[in-house]
């Protein structure tokens, strides 16, 4: 066995400023290459991106203009940050909502499975437009998962369908839900009206325990379910090769067993997320588990976990800093 080192950084900056600017400058060369991978003409214009944002996510417009300015105000940077019809991307991911058998308190737990070289590794505490949010950054102002001060938590997983359409990249959808919604029911209403670029699955829970797993697609209406678990297929498997490669059905079965009539503790659940089949070591296939997150929506806490390592954050006590973790991966043999 060999290992791969990943560095994670926790940043607290309530409004976009120097810390966000540094984050953008660090990752922009890589994102620029990705954004132009299909040619500049394939990407939506700044005017169209800004129009879509004003129409569908007006609450984010002021922040969008602020981050565009910090990114240098260039046309290409603004088009990237608009996150409308970006290039395609695939990931793995497992996510589940656990309810305490004693109090019913809900916790959203997820594994993020992706290529290590494409991870930002930034945990952000922001208060854009006055709403406090803690989450893992992607595309520098989108989110892979997170929690807000109202007790709403959201995480994303690839939906396992080979479809592309006209809509937003899902990290911005996650950011928008956490910035604009306080409850799962409010999130459902938003999800019914947004356009999506790819097929993705979101798992959402609020402080009351109201749980939703949403199947997003660019070619059909959003499907809103009460399922407490999700992996990388939307109900039934539609892309068999991807499901086999990521063990989507096996991981879903493990999640169902863990949360159905659970009498165990949240620690037992998070331990299961740190072991196979939920924890993946397929880094050569760009599908290894890069981190586990557990969002306690009533307590307002976020725990980030790796085998033998835990980093706890909260709205009451957020700890800026850096952590480097070693993830085991199979040898070439």
Backbone torsions as a table, in degrees:
resi	resn	phi	psi	omega
1	UNK	NA	141.3	172.0
2	UNK	-115.2	-175.9	-179.5
3	UNK	-140.1	160.2	177.5
4	UNK	-125.7	134.5	-177.6
5	UNK	-97.4	130.6	176.0
6	UNK	-124.6	135.9	177.5
7	UNK	-108.3	129.4	177.2
8	UNK	-113.5	142.8	-179.5
9	UNK	-129.1	132.1	175.4
10	UNK	-99.8	125.0	-176.7
11	UNK	-123.2	131.8	175.6
12	UNK	-115.9	109.4	177.6
13	UNK	-147.2	106.3	-168.0
14	UNK	-67.4	-35.8	173.5
15	UNK	-120.8	149.8	-178.5
16	UNK	-54.5	129.8	-177.1
17	UNK	-157.4	-149.2	-175.2
18	UNK	-58.6	-37.7	-179.0
19	UNK	-65.5	-43.7	177.6
20	UNK	-65.6	-40.0	179.6
21	UNK	-59.9	-42.1	177.5
22	UNK	-63.6	-41.4	177.0
23	UNK	-59.7	-45.7	-180.0
24	UNK	-62.4	-48.0	-177.5
25	UNK	-62.7	-33.2	179.5
26	UNK	-66.8	-39.7	-172.3
27	UNK	-101.8	-11.1	-176.0
28	UNK	-58.8	-41.8	179.4
29	UNK	-56.0	-42.9	178.5
30	UNK	-67.9	-44.9	-179.5
31	UNK	-66.3	-33.9	179.0
32	UNK	-62.3	-44.4	178.5
33	UNK	-60.9	-44.8	178.6
34	UNK	-64.0	-44.9	-176.1
35	UNK	-62.9	-33.0	-178.5
36	UNK	-98.2	10.8	-173.7
37	UNK	-63.3	-24.1	178.4
38	UNK	-106.9	11.0	-178.2
39	UNK	95.4	144.6	-176.5
40	UNK	-62.4	-34.2	-178.4
41	UNK	-65.1	-20.6	179.8
42	UNK	-76.7	-13.9	-176.2
43	UNK	-94.2	146.4	-179.9
44	UNK	-64.5	145.3	-179.7
45	UNK	-68.7	162.5	175.4
46	UNK	-60.0	-43.4	-177.5
47	UNK	-60.4	-43.2	-179.3
48	UNK	-69.7	-39.9	178.5
49	UNK	-62.7	-45.7	-179.7
50	UNK	-65.5	-38.8	178.8
51	UNK	-63.3	-43.8	179.9
52	UNK	-63.0	-40.1	179.6
53	UNK	-65.7	-44.1	179.0
54	UNK	-63.1	-36.6	-178.1
55	UNK	-73.9	-43.8	-169.9
56	UNK	-103.1	-28.2	-176.6
57	UNK	-133.8	57.2	-174.0
58	UNK	-60.3	-27.2	-179.5
59	UNK	-66.1	-17.7	-179.2
60	UNK	-96.3	-5.0	-171.6
61	UNK	-61.1	-45.6	-178.9
62	UNK	-61.3	-42.4	178.5
63	UNK	-66.8	-39.1	177.6
64	UNK	-58.4	-46.0	179.8
65	UNK	-64.2	-35.7	179.4
66	UNK	-67.5	-44.5	-178.2
67	UNK	-72.0	-32.4	175.8
68	UNK	-61.7	-42.5	178.4
69	UNK	-63.3	-43.2	179.3
70	UNK	-66.4	-28.3	178.4
71	UNK	-79.7	-0.6	176.8
72	UNK	109.2	-7.5	175.7
73	UNK	74.4	12.5	-179.0
74	UNK	-77.8	156.8	-179.2
75	UNK	-61.7	-46.6	-176.4
76	UNK	-66.6	-42.0	178.5
77	UNK	-61.8	-42.2	-179.6
78	UNK	-66.4	-36.1	177.7
79	UNK	-67.5	-41.1	176.4
80	UNK	-61.5	-47.1	-177.1
81	UNK	-68.4	-23.9	175.6
82	UNK	-65.6	-24.6	174.6
83	UNK	52.1	38.4	176.8
84	UNK	-109.3	118.4	-175.2
85	UNK	56.5	54.6	176.0
86	UNK	-75.0	176.4	173.0
87	UNK	-61.8	162.7	-179.6
88	UNK	-75.8	159.3	177.3
89	UNK	-157.2	149.8	-179.7
90	UNK	-123.5	149.4	174.6
91	UNK	-148.2	177.3	175.2
92	UNK	-100.8	-114.8	171.8
93	UNK	99.0	139.8	172.3
94	UNK	-129.5	140.4	-179.3
95	UNK	-149.7	145.5	-176.2
96	UNK	-153.9	148.5	173.2
97	UNK	-104.0	121.8	177.6
98	UNK	-103.5	141.1	176.2
99	UNK	-117.4	131.4	177.9
100	UNK	-60.4	128.5	178.0
101	UNK	-66.0	-17.3	-178.7
102	UNK	-93.0	-46.8	-173.5
103	UNK	-113.0	-13.5	-175.4
104	UNK	78.2	2.7	-178.5
105	UNK	-61.4	129.7	-176.7
106	UNK	-92.8	147.1	174.3
107	UNK	-135.5	130.2	174.4
108	UNK	-93.4	122.1	179.9
109	UNK	-118.8	137.5	179.9
110	UNK	-146.8	150.6	167.3
111	UNK	-107.8	135.7	175.4
112	UNK	-106.3	115.8	-177.2
113	UNK	-110.8	118.4	-175.4
114	UNK	-164.3	-178.4	178.3
115	UNK	-75.9	126.7	-176.7
116	UNK	-60.6	-34.2	-178.1
117	UNK	-71.9	-9.9	-179.4
118	UNK	-105.9	7.9	-179.6
119	UNK	-88.6	131.0	173.2
120	UNK	-72.2	-40.0	-180.0
121	UNK	71.3	25.5	-179.0
122	UNK	-107.9	125.9	173.8
123	UNK	-102.7	114.4	-172.8
124	UNK	-106.5	136.2	165.9
125	UNK	-111.5	112.9	-177.6
126	UNK	-125.2	166.2	172.5
127	UNK	-139.6	51.8	-179.5
128	UNK	-65.2	131.6	-177.7
129	UNK	56.3	26.7	174.0
130	UNK	85.2	3.9	-179.4
131	UNK	-108.4	118.3	-180.0
132	UNK	-75.4	131.1	-179.6
133	UNK	-138.9	136.8	170.0
134	UNK	-118.0	129.1	179.2
135	UNK	-168.2	171.7	-178.8
136	UNK	-93.9	122.6	-171.3
137	UNK	-75.9	146.9	170.7
138	UNK	-148.3	143.4	-173.7
139	UNK	54.2	27.9	172.2
140	UNK	69.9	-26.4	174.0
141	UNK	-134.3	-2.6	169.4
142	UNK	-84.9	178.7	-178.8
143	UNK	-136.5	144.6	172.4
144	UNK	-84.7	-31.4	179.6
145	UNK	-169.5	163.7	178.9
146	UNK	171.5	-176.9	-177.0
147	UNK	-141.7	146.8	175.2
148	UNK	-115.8	171.8	-174.1
149	UNK	-66.0	-17.8	178.2
150	UNK	-80.6	-9.8	-178.7
151	UNK	92.8	30.1	174.6
152	UNK	-106.8	133.8	177.2
153	UNK	-126.6	144.7	-177.1
154	UNK	-141.6	141.8	170.5
155	UNK	-141.1	157.0	-176.0
156	UNK	-117.6	153.3	172.1
157	UNK	-144.6	149.0	175.2
158	UNK	-64.2	141.7	-172.8
159	UNK	-87.0	-4.6	174.8
160	UNK	73.7	31.6	177.5
161	UNK	-133.8	138.9	-179.4
162	UNK	-91.6	72.4	179.0
163	UNK	-132.1	146.1	178.4
164	UNK	-134.5	138.3	-178.9
165	UNK	-145.6	-165.0	-178.1
166	UNK	-100.5	107.2	-178.4
167	UNK	179.0	-169.3	-175.4
168	UNK	-87.5	148.0	168.5
169	UNK	-66.4	141.8	-170.1
170	UNK	-65.6	-28.8	177.3
171	UNK	-60.1	-32.9	177.1
172	UNK	-73.2	-30.5	175.7
173	UNK	-63.4	-44.2	178.3
174	UNK	-62.0	-45.3	177.3
175	UNK	-58.4	-44.3	-176.9
176	UNK	-64.5	-42.1	178.5
177	UNK	-60.0	-44.6	-177.3
178	UNK	-72.8	-26.5	177.3
179	UNK	-81.1	-27.8	-169.4
180	UNK	-115.2	-10.1	-174.7
181	UNK	-119.7	148.3	175.9
182	UNK	-111.4	-20.5	-176.0
183	UNK	-134.1	163.8	176.7
184	UNK	-63.9	-37.2	179.8
185	UNK	-64.6	-38.4	175.0
186	UNK	-63.9	-38.4	178.4
187	UNK	-64.9	-38.9	177.6
188	UNK	-58.6	-44.6	-178.9
189	UNK	-62.0	-40.5	178.8
190	UNK	-65.6	-44.8	-176.3
191	UNK	-64.3	-27.8	179.4
192	UNK	-68.2	-22.2	-172.5
193	UNK	-109.3	-10.9	-176.4
194	UNK	-83.5	149.2	170.7
195	UNK	-92.1	145.7	-174.1
196	UNK	-123.1	146.7	-177.8
197	UNK	-85.0	-39.5	-177.7
198	UNK	-134.6	173.3	175.4
199	UNK	-83.0	120.3	176.7
200	UNK	-139.1	159.5	178.0
201	UNK	-120.3	129.5	176.3
202	UNK	-111.1	138.3	169.3
203	UNK	-112.1	131.7	-170.1
204	UNK	-134.0	140.4	173.7
205	UNK	-148.1	147.3	176.3
206	UNK	-117.3	-177.2	-172.8
207	UNK	-66.9	-20.9	176.7
208	UNK	-80.0	-13.1	-175.6
209	UNK	96.5	-1.4	178.2
210	UNK	-61.4	119.1	-171.7
211	UNK	-117.1	139.7	177.7
212	UNK	-141.9	132.7	165.7
213	UNK	-110.9	119.9	-172.6
214	UNK	-109.6	128.2	175.9
215	UNK	-96.7	109.4	-179.0
216	UNK	-98.7	138.7	177.4
217	UNK	-150.3	150.1	178.3
218	UNK	-79.4	-15.1	-171.8
219	UNK	-112.7	4.6	177.6
220	UNK	-156.4	163.8	-177.6
221	UNK	-61.9	150.1	176.4
222	UNK	-61.9	140.4	176.9
223	UNK	-108.9	122.1	-177.6
224	UNK	-108.9	118.4	-177.7
225	UNK	-118.9	168.1	175.2
226	UNK	-98.9	11.0	-178.0
227	UNK	-60.3	132.5	179.5
228	UNK	-87.6	0.2	-178.3
229	UNK	-134.2	156.0	175.9
230	UNK	-157.1	145.5	171.0
231	UNK	-127.8	-120.5	-172.0
232	UNK	-124.6	39.5	167.3
233	UNK	-146.4	152.4	-173.6
234	UNK	-105.6	83.3	-177.1
235	UNK	85.1	-77.2	176.2
236	UNK	-110.8	159.3	179.7
237	UNK	-79.0	125.7	177.5
238	UNK	-114.3	-15.0	176.3
239	UNK	-127.7	89.3	-170.5
240	UNK	-62.3	-39.0	-177.8
241	UNK	-62.9	-43.5	179.3
242	UNK	-66.2	-42.3	-179.9
243	UNK	-61.3	-40.4	178.2
244	UNK	-67.8	-43.2	-176.9
245	UNK	-64.6	-31.4	-176.8
246	UNK	-104.5	3.6	-179.9
247	UNK	56.0	41.1	-173.4
248	UNK	-61.4	-45.2	-179.5
249	UNK	-68.3	-40.0	179.7
250	UNK	-63.6	-42.3	179.0
251	UNK	-67.4	-39.4	177.3
252	UNK	-61.1	-44.1	178.6
253	UNK	-60.3	-41.1	178.5
254	UNK	-63.8	-40.8	179.2
255	UNK	-64.5	-43.4	-180.0
256	UNK	-59.9	-43.5	179.3
257	UNK	-64.3	-35.2	-177.1
258	UNK	-71.5	-38.1	-173.6
259	UNK	-98.7	-15.3	-178.0
260	UNK	-75.6	113.8	178.8
261	UNK	59.4	33.1	-176.2
262	UNK	-63.0	133.2	172.5
263	UNK	-114.9	6.1	-178.2
264	UNK	-87.3	-173.7	-178.4
265	UNK	-98.8	165.4	176.7
266	UNK	-63.7	-32.4	178.5
267	UNK	-64.5	-36.0	176.8
268	UNK	-65.1	-37.0	178.3
269	UNK	-68.0	-47.7	-179.0
270	UNK	-64.8	-32.9	175.0
271	UNK	-61.2	-38.7	178.9
272	UNK	-66.0	-34.3	177.9
273	UNK	-68.5	-18.2	-179.1
274	UNK	-95.0	5.7	179.5
275	UNK	-131.4	161.0	177.4
276	UNK	-64.5	148.7	6.9
277	UNK	-87.3	-5.6	-177.1
278	UNK	-71.6	-41.0	-179.6
279	UNK	-84.9	121.7	-173.6
280	UNK	-105.1	145.0	177.0
281	UNK	-118.2	23.2	-177.2
282	UNK	-83.4	54.8	-177.7
283	UNK	-66.3	-31.1	178.0
284	UNK	-65.1	-27.7	176.8
285	UNK	-93.8	8.3	-178.5
286	UNK	61.4	33.7	-178.8
287	UNK	-136.0	33.9	176.4
288	UNK	-85.6	154.1	178.2
289	UNK	-75.1	119.0	-176.6
290	UNK	-92.6	-28.5	174.7
291	UNK	-166.2	160.5	170.8
292	UNK	-114.4	136.2	177.1
293	UNK	-122.8	141.3	176.3
294	UNK	-131.0	116.7	-176.3
295	UNK	-109.3	111.7	176.7
296	UNK	-91.1	104.6	-168.4
297	UNK	-73.5	-27.9	178.1
298	UNK	-79.1	-37.2	-178.9
299	UNK	-82.4	-17.3	-177.6
300	UNK	70.1	36.8	-178.2
301	UNK	-117.3	153.1	175.6
302	UNK	-129.9	122.9	177.2
303	UNK	-112.1	129.8	176.8
304	UNK	-112.9	126.5	-168.3
305	UNK	-130.0	147.5	171.7
306	UNK	-140.1	161.5	179.3
307	UNK	-52.7	115.0	178.7
308	UNK	83.1	1.3	-176.3
309	UNK	-135.3	138.2	174.4
310	UNK	-138.4	139.1	176.5
311	UNK	-128.7	114.3	-176.5
312	UNK	-100.8	133.2	175.5
313	UNK	-129.1	159.7	177.4
314	UNK	-159.0	165.0	175.1
315	UNK	-67.8	-33.6	-179.3
316	UNK	-73.9	-29.9	-176.7
317	UNK	-149.5	91.3	179.1
318	UNK	-97.4	132.2	-174.0
319	UNK	-111.5	98.4	173.6
320	UNK	-64.0	152.2	178.4
321	UNK	153.1	-168.9	-176.9
322	UNK	-133.1	146.4	174.2
323	UNK	-135.9	136.4	173.3
324	UNK	-112.2	129.8	-178.4
325	UNK	-120.9	149.9	177.4
326	UNK	-107.0	122.8	180.0
327	UNK	-110.0	127.7	-178.9
328	UNK	-73.6	140.9	175.4
329	UNK	-138.1	148.2	-178.4
330	UNK	-61.5	149.4	175.7
331	UNK	-70.8	163.5	179.5
332	UNK	-59.4	-32.3	179.5
333	UNK	-65.1	NA	NA
